[in-house]
Amino acid sequence: MVKTNSLRAWWLAARPKTLTGAAAPVILAVSAAYGIYGQIEWTPALLCMAFALLMQTDANLVNDYFDCIRGVDTEERLGPERACSQGWITLPAMRTGIAVTTLLACLAGLPLVWWGGWECILVGMACVVFCFLYTTLFSRIAMGDVLVLLFFGIVPVGYTFFFQSPLSSITEVPMPVWLLALAQGLVTDCLLLVNNFRDRHTDAAVGKTTLVTIIGERPTLALYGAIGIVSVLLAICALSMLALQVSGFKFQDSDSFPLSAFCFPFALTLPFLFLHLRNLHLLRTIRHGKALNRVLGMTAMSIFLFAILVSLASVLQVLI
């Protein structure tokens, strides 16, 4: 029994298992910066982490609130229980919680202006706006995958790296970092794919359009598998480029080509690929019902594992 508006109710509403997805791109970006510059700027790194975790919590509360008032969380719901619909948190309290969490996220992100300039305020505003628009609009018109790619890959990795670097503009962030950002965003998108795959029948019944309802069951399974493979290839390419950059290798020096620049990232990303393909097998086997929540949890684990392994490769190329 969960007491109304209790600390436990708020903890459940925050969906702590989803917070690893918000932390992953920050960890990856800080590690990539360390791999290039050999040091970590801890203050902006911690501020980026706080902002990411608070925004993810905010997004979860917003989703909980609007799904409740729309009557989306019915008895046919297959996903985990939601706080408002279960009566754990009242609607007025949830509105207050959303306002407080949004304010805390803004307060955590505002000092980053010191490292990134005033344009960072616009980036932060976009994060807040799309946090609300995801649930209220974009997730219902098959645009949720695009937002995940942007706000769990491109934006957090690119800007966290920028805050760690001596670069004067975000446009100077090197290409390997953007490849890592794309890879992390794609991997995180797998979580949304599983979620929408589980809900494909109920979504279609209420007129909610997602990528899964558009392309169908078998193409979704193929896409899930392909995303993992493409993400690994992107990561290997990016890490190899970073390793060659750090070592000062020039391609005209073909006699001294360091094969380890490719072999090392490949070896480190294999555990993720193994887990990803195992998740795909479970997805194909289960296919329907609440049992797919198990695949959802395993996918969240693989997202974090991907970031940790890529981060480890970035750090080790400096230490070894």
N, C-alpha and C positions, 0 to 999 in steps of 0.2 A: 504494500500500500504506500503510495507516494502522497505526502501531505501537500496541500495546495500552497503554491508560492514558496515552498521550502527550498533550502539550499540544494537538496537532492533533485528537486524538480528543475531548478535552473541548470544544474549540472547535466541532467538528461537532455534538456532543451538545447544546450550548447553543442551536443553531439561530439563529445571529445574524440571519438574515433576518427572523425573527419579532419581533425586539426593537423594530422601528419601531412595531409595533402597540401596544406597551406605552408607548413614549415619546410617541406622538401625543396621548393625552388630557391628559398633563401639560403639554405645550407649549401646547395649546389653552387650558387653564384659566389658565395663567400669563399668556398673552396677553390673555385676556378680562379678567383682573384689572387688567392694565396699561391696558387700554382704559377702565376705569372710574376707577381710582385714580391712574393716571399714574406708577406706580413698580412695581418688582419687588423682592420680598423674596427675595434670592438663596439664603440658607441653607435655608429650607424648600423652595424650588423644587428645589434640588439634592438634598435628602434625599428628596423625593417621586420624583424621577427615578431615584435609586439604588434606592429600594424597588421601584418599578415594574419596572425592568430585572432586578433580582435575583429578584423573584417570577415574572416571565415565564420566566427561565432555570430556576428551580426547577420550574415547571409542566412545562417541556419535559423535564427530567430525570425527573420523576415519571412522565410519560407514557411515556417511553422504557423505564423500568424495568418498569412494570406491564404494558405491552403485550408485553414480552419474556417475563416469567414466565407470562403467560397463553397464550403461543403465538399471539398475534394477528399478529405480523410474519412471515408465511409467504412462500413464493415467489410467491404470487399478489398480494402487496402492490403497490399502484400508486403510493403516495406515496414520498417520498425515503427513502433507507436510514436505519436507526436504529442507534445506537451499540452497544447491548447485543446486539441480535440479530445484528449483524455481527461481534461479538467485539472491537470497538474498545475497549470498556470492560467490565471484568468486573463481575458483579453485586455483589460486596462493595464494590468501588470506587465503584460507582454509588450504593449506599446511603450510603456516606460522603460522596459529593459532594452528595447530596440534603440530608443533615444539615447540612453546612457552608453550603450555599447558603441554606437556611432560616434558620440562625442569623445569617448576614450580613444577610439581608433584615430580620430582626427588629431587629438592631442599627442598621441604617440608618433604620428607621421609628420606633424608640423616642424619639429626641429631638423628634419632631413633637408629643409631648405638651406641650412648652413652648408651642407655638402653638395647639394645638387642645383641650387638656384631656385628662383621664384616659380619657374615653370613646373616644379614638383607639386605646387599647390593644385595646378590643373590636373595633374596625373592623379593626385589623391582624390580630388573631386570626382573624377571619372570613375574611380574605384567605388566610391560611395553611391553614385548615381546608378551604376550598372549592378551594384549589389541589390538594389531594389527592382530594377528593370528585369533582372534575370527571372525572378519568380513571377512578377506581374505581367511580363510580356514575352521576353525572348525565349524562355523555356517552352512556351506554348506554340511557337512558330518555327520550331526546328533551328533556332539560332543559339541554343544553349552550348552546343559543341564549340562554336566560334568563340564565345565568351570564356569558356574554360581554357581554350588554347591561348587566348590573350592574357587572362588574369591569373592563370596558374602556370604560365610559361613565359611568354614574351615580356610582359611588363615586370613581374617580380624578379626574374633572373637578370634582365637587362639593366634595370635601375639599381638593384642591389649591387651588382658588379660595378656599376658606374660610381656609386657612393664609396666603394672600396678602392677606386682607382685615382690616379692623378690626372685623368682625362678632363678636358674642359667642356666637353659636350657629349651627350648621349650618342650622337652620330659617330663618335670615335670608338665606340665599343667594338672590339675586333670580331670578325665574322665567326670564329669558332664559338664564341660565347653565345651568339644568336642561334647557332646550330644546337647548342646545348639547351637553350631556352625553348626552341621548337620541339626538341626531343622530350623535354620534361612536360611541356604542355600536351603533347600527343599522348604520352603515357597516362597523364591525369585524366584525359578525355575517356580513357577506357572505363573509368569509374562511372561516368555518366552513361556510357553505352550499356553497361551491365544494368544500371538502374532503370533505364528506359526499355531495355530488353525484357526485364522482369515485368514491367508495367505496360507492355505494348498493347495488350488486349483491353485493359481498363482505360488507357489513354485514348485508344481509337473509339471506344464507346462514348466518351465524353467530348470528343472532338478536339483533343489535344494533339497537335502535330509535333512529332519528334523525328529525328533522323531515322530512328528504327522503324517508325510507322510508315515512313516514306519508302525506304529501300527494302524492308522485309527482313524475315528471320535469317535466312541463309547468308545473304550479303552482310548482315550485321556480324555474324560469327566470323566470316572471312575478314571483315574489316578489323575486328578485335585482334585477330591473330596477326594481321599485316602491320598494325600499328606498333606492336611490340618489336617486330623484326626491323621495321624502318627506324624506330627510335634507337635501337642498339647500333645500327649502321651510322646514324647521325652522330651518336655519342662517340663511337670509335673514330670517325672522321675528325670530329672536333678535338678530341683528346690527343690524337696523333698530331694535328696541326699545332696545338699548344705545346706539345712535347718538343717538336722540331723547332718551334719558335724560341722556347726557353734554352735549348741546346745550341742555338745559333747556327743550325744546319742550313747549308745552301745546296740547292738541288744540283748544282754543277759539280758538287763533291760526291759523285755517285759511288766512288770506291768506299766511302765511309758511311754509307746509308745505314742509319740505326733501325734495324728491323724491330727492336724492342718497342719503338714508338707505336707500332701497330699491334704487336703481339700482347703487350701488357694490358692495354684497354680491352682488347678482345677477351682475354682470360678473365678479367674482373667483371665484365658484364654478362658472362655466361650464367651465373646463378639467377640473375633476373630473368633471362630468356627461358631458363628451365621452369621457373615458377610461373611465368606468363603463359607458356604453352600448357602447363598443368591446369592453370585456371581456364584456358580455352577448352580443354578436355572436359572439365567439370561443367562448363557452360553448355557444351554440346550434349552432355549426358543428362543434365537436370532439365534444362529448357523451360520449365514452367514452375510457377508457385513460389511460396515463401522460402523454399529450399535454396533459391537463387541468392538469398541474402548471405549465404555462406560464400558464394563466389564474389559478392560485393566486398566482404571483409577481406578475402584473400587478395583481391585486386588492390584494395587500399594498402595492404602490406607490400605488394609488389611495387607500387608507386614509390613508397618510402625507401624500399630496398634499392631501386634504381638510382635515386638521388644519393644515397649513401655510397653505393659502389662507384658512381661517377665522381663523387667528391673525394673518395679515397684515392682514386686514380690521379686526380688533380694534385692532391697533397703529396702523394708518394713520388711523383715525378720531380719534386723539389728536394725531398729528403734522401732519395736513393742516389 
